[in-house]
Amino acid sequence: MNMGKQLQLQQNKCTLLTQRREPQEEEELWTNTDRVLYGPVASRRLGESIGINLFPDRKICSYNCVYCDVGLSKYNNKKYVEFEKISQLFEDQIIPIKEKFQNDLIKIDYFTFCGNGEDLDHPDFEKIYYFIRDILNELFPEIPTAILTNGANLANPKNIKIINEMDVNFIKLDAGDEKTFLRINRPQNHNIWELLINNLKYIKNLRLETAIVDSEKYSNLASLHSNYIDLIHIYEKLENLKEIYLHNIDYPTPDKNIRLIGIEELEELADFIAKKVKIPVYVLCSRVNFRER
């Protein structure tokens, strides 16, 4: 094998990411769904991350993913916490975080919008975001912001603007075709697929996050080996796609039949994708398997 070909193969392999320390269950979202701020969480992607949750009283999400760590969605139970209460809770909870940070009791690498559902589903998301942004700029000017979102609200240009303002974004894409997407993510709007994949092209430095799901009833493995790669090529040509992140389901899920895919199998899939695309592919590997606890 010539040196050029060998170098190309070396470049087209996935990279494993894990936490700098062992994560604790009491800091994770599913044990803190009643809070607006939680953590710091030992993140595989973002180091020590303080989570921002706009649904501290119930899960609200435009998806009903079969593997969701905070349970199933109830589409007929969308009672939102009002802006005034969210803002007050945020102000109350940010003060002790600031004190701990100043006294070197905690480390913070990111503030991350990642809530008990889909934060962008909140009807006052824009107002809440700019309120939170202004406080964070005042109290933590050196710490960047990130968002994890399902992408269902990208039809709103204001949401795209906000996502592009943040330092880092991760947008869920668990399939390369509509049929698999509907089976795995079960969106409230069954006609959202084309809207989602078309609006992803407007996200700058797009990072796609993909859960690897497999059971007798639910699986996206076939789609990830085929149609998914075709979609990746579209965003590569647009030059807005920065990275791909794959992860297994190593936390409690509503469907107990979803199997835990091992890291070797996950790496094999990631390497297969990496050899087909030109952008970095990462495997998120947790130090702790919470499904066994």
C-alpha positions in Angstrom: 0.0 0.0 0.0 1.4 3.4 -0.9 1.9 6.0 1.8 -0.8 8.3 0.4 -3.4 5.6 0.5 -2.3 4.5 4.0 -2.6 8.1 5.3 -6.1 8.4 3.7 -7.3 5.3 5.6 -5.9 6.6 8.9 -7.8 9.8 8.4 -11.0 8.1 7.7 -11.4 6.4 11.1 -13.7 7.5 13.9 -12.5 9.1 17.2 -13.7 8.0 20.6 -14.8 10.7 23.1 -15.4 10.1 26.8 -15.7 12.1 30.0 -12.7 13.5 31.9 -14.2 12.0 35.0 -16.8 9.4 35.9 -20.3 10.8 35.5 -22.7 10.7 38.5 -26.4 9.8 38.1 -27.5 12.5 40.4 -26.2 15.2 38.1 -27.8 13.9 34.9 -31.0 15.4 33.4 -33.2 12.5 34.2 -32.6 13.0 37.9 -33.1 16.8 37.7 -36.1 17.3 35.5 -37.6 19.6 38.1 -34.8 22.2 37.8 -34.1 24.9 35.3 -30.3 24.6 35.9 -28.6 21.2 36.6 -25.1 19.9 36.8 -22.3 20.3 36.1 -22.7 17.2 34.0 -19.6 15.2 33.0 -20.2 15.5 29.3 -18.4 13.5 26.6 -18.7 16.4 24.2 -18.4 19.5 26.4 -16.4 18.7 29.5 -18.2 20.1 32.5 -21.6 21.4 31.4 -24.4 23.2 33.2 -27.7 22.2 31.7 -30.5 24.6 31.0 -34.0 23.1 31.2 -37.1 25.2 30.2 -39.6 22.4 31.3 -39.0 22.0 35.1 -42.5 20.6 35.7 -43.1 18.1 32.9 -41.6 16.8 29.7 -42.7 18.7 26.6 -41.3 17.6 23.3 -42.3 17.6 19.6 -40.7 14.1 19.3 -41.5 10.9 21.2 -38.3 9.0 20.7 -38.4 5.4 21.7 -35.1 5.7 23.6 -35.7 9.0 25.4 -33.9 9.2 28.8 -36.7 11.3 30.4 -39.6 9.1 29.3 -42.4 9.3 26.7 -44.1 12.5 25.4 -47.7 13.4 26.1 -48.8 15.6 23.3 -52.1 16.4 24.9 -50.4 17.7 28.1 -48.5 20.8 26.9 -48.8 23.3 29.8 -45.7 25.6 29.6 -44.0 27.2 32.6 -44.4 31.0 31.9 -41.5 33.2 31.1 -41.8 35.1 34.4 -41.4 31.9 36.5 -38.6 30.5 34.3 -36.7 33.8 34.6 -37.1 33.9 38.4 -36.0 30.3 38.8 -33.0 30.9 36.6 -32.0 34.0 38.6 -32.4 32.0 41.9 -30.4 29.0 40.7 -27.6 30.8 38.9 -26.4 32.7 42.1 -25.2 29.6 44.0 -23.6 28.3 40.8 -21.7 31.5 40.4 -20.6 31.4 44.1 -19.3 27.8 43.7 -17.5 28.7 40.4 -15.8 31.7 42.0 -14.7 29.6 44.9 -13.3 26.9 42.6 -15.8 24.4 43.9 -17.0 23.5 40.4 -15.6 23.8 36.9 -17.8 25.0 34.0 -16.8 24.6 30.4 -20.3 25.2 28.8 -23.8 26.3 29.5 -26.0 24.0 27.4 -29.6 24.2 26.4 -30.7 20.6 26.9 -33.9 20.2 28.7 -36.7 17.9 29.8 -37.9 17.7 26.2 -37.2 20.2 23.4 -36.4 23.6 24.7 -37.2 25.3 21.3 -40.8 24.0 21.7 -41.4 26.7 24.4 -43.5 29.4 22.8 -41.4 32.1 24.6 -38.1 30.5 23.7 -36.7 33.6 22.0 -37.5 35.8 24.9 -36.2 33.3 27.4 -33.0 32.8 25.4 -32.1 36.4 25.2 -32.9 36.9 29.0 -30.5 34.0 29.9 -27.9 35.1 27.4 -27.7 38.6 28.9 -27.3 37.2 32.4 -24.6 34.7 31.3 -22.7 37.4 29.4 -22.6 39.4 32.6 -21.8 36.7 35.1 -19.8 34.2 33.0 -18.5 36.2 30.0 -15.7 33.7 29.3 -17.9 30.5 29.2 -19.5 29.5 25.8 -23.0 28.3 25.2 -24.2 25.2 23.4 -27.6 23.7 22.4 -28.9 20.1 21.9 -32.0 20.2 19.8 -34.1 17.8 17.6 -34.3 20.3 14.8 -38.1 20.3 14.6 -38.3 24.1 15.0 -35.9 25.1 12.2 -38.7 26.4 10.0 -38.6 29.5 12.2 -35.8 31.8 11.1 -35.5 33.3 14.6 -34.6 29.8 15.9 -31.9 29.4 13.2 -30.5 32.8 14.1 -30.3 31.8 17.8 -28.7 28.4 17.1 -26.1 30.1 14.9 -25.4 32.6 17.6 -24.4 29.9 20.0 -20.8 28.6 20.2 -21.7 25.0 19.6 -24.8 23.2 18.3 -25.8 19.5 18.2 -28.8 18.6 16.2 -30.4 15.2 16.3 -30.6 13.1 13.1 -31.3 9.4 13.8 -32.1 8.3 10.3 -31.4 8.9 6.6 -35.0 8.2 5.5 -38.5 9.3 6.5 -39.8 5.8 7.3 -37.0 5.1 9.8 -37.3 8.6 11.2 -41.0 8.2 11.9 -40.5 4.8 13.5 -37.6 5.9 15.8 -38.4 9.6 16.6 -42.2 9.5 16.3 -42.7 13.3 15.8 -46.0 14.9 16.6 -46.0 16.4 13.1 -45.7 13.4 10.8 -45.0 15.6 7.8 -41.8 17.2 9.2 -39.1 15.1 7.6 -38.6 17.2 4.4 -38.7 20.4 6.4 -36.1 19.1 8.8 -33.5 17.9 6.3 -34.0 21.0 4.1 -33.6 23.5 7.0 -30.4 21.8 8.4 -28.5 23.5 5.5 -29.0 26.8 7.2 -27.2 25.8 10.4 -23.6 27.0 10.5 -20.9 24.6 11.8 -23.6 21.9 12.0 -22.9 19.0 14.3 -25.2 16.0 13.8 -25.9 13.7 16.7 -27.1 10.2 16.0 -28.4 7.6 18.4 -27.8 4.0 17.4 -31.1 2.2 18.1 -31.7 -1.6 17.7 -34.4 -3.9 18.8 -36.8 -6.4 17.2 -39.3 -3.5 16.7 -37.1 -0.5 16.3 -33.8 -0.2 14.4 -32.0 2.4 12.4 -29.0 0.3 11.5 -30.0 -0.3 7.9 -30.7 3.4 7.3 -27.4 4.5 8.8 -25.5 2.2 6.4 -27.2 3.7 3.4 -29.6 6.7 3.1 -27.9 8.4 6.1 -24.6 8.6 4.2 -26.4 10.1 1.2 -27.8 12.9 3.4 -24.3 13.5 4.8 -23.0 14.0 1.3 -25.6 16.7 0.7 -24.5 18.8 3.7 -20.8 18.2 2.8 -21.4 19.8 -0.6 -23.0 22.8 1.2 -20.0 23.0 3.5 -22.0 23.6 6.6 -21.5 20.2 8.3 -18.7 20.2 10.8 -18.9 16.8 12.7 -20.9 13.7 13.3 -21.4 12.2 16.7 -22.7 8.6 17.2 -23.8 7.2 20.6 -25.4 4.0 21.9 -28.2 3.9 24.5 -26.4 3.5 27.8 -29.1 5.1 30.0 -32.6 4.0 31.1 -35.2 4.0 28.3 -39.0 3.7 28.0 -38.6 0.6 25.7 -36.6 -2.0 27.7 -36.1 -4.1 24.6 -33.7 -1.7 23.0 -30.3 -3.4 23.2 -27.1 -1.8 24.4 -24.8 -1.8 21.4 -21.2 -2.4 22.5 -18.4 0.0 21.8 -16.7 -2.3 19.3 -19.9 -2.6 17.2 -20.4 1.2 17.5 -16.8 1.8 16.3 -17.3 -0.5 13.4 -20.4 1.4 12.3 -18.6 4.7 12.8 -15.6 3.6 10.9 -17.9 2.5 8.0 -19.5 5.9 7.9 -16.1 7.7 8.3 -14.7 5.9 5.2 -17.7 7.2 3.2 -17.5 10.8 4.2 -14.9 13.6 4.5 -15.8 15.1 7.9 -14.8 13.9 11.4 -16.9 11.1 12.9 -16.9 10.7 16.7 -18.2 7.9 19.0 -19.5 9.0 22.4 -18.3 6.5 24.9 -19.5 6.9 28.5 -17.3 5.8 31.4 -20.5 4.5 33.1 -23.3 2.3 31.8 -26.4 3.7 33.6 -28.6 0.9 32.2 -26.8 -1.6 34.5 -27.3 0.5 37.7 
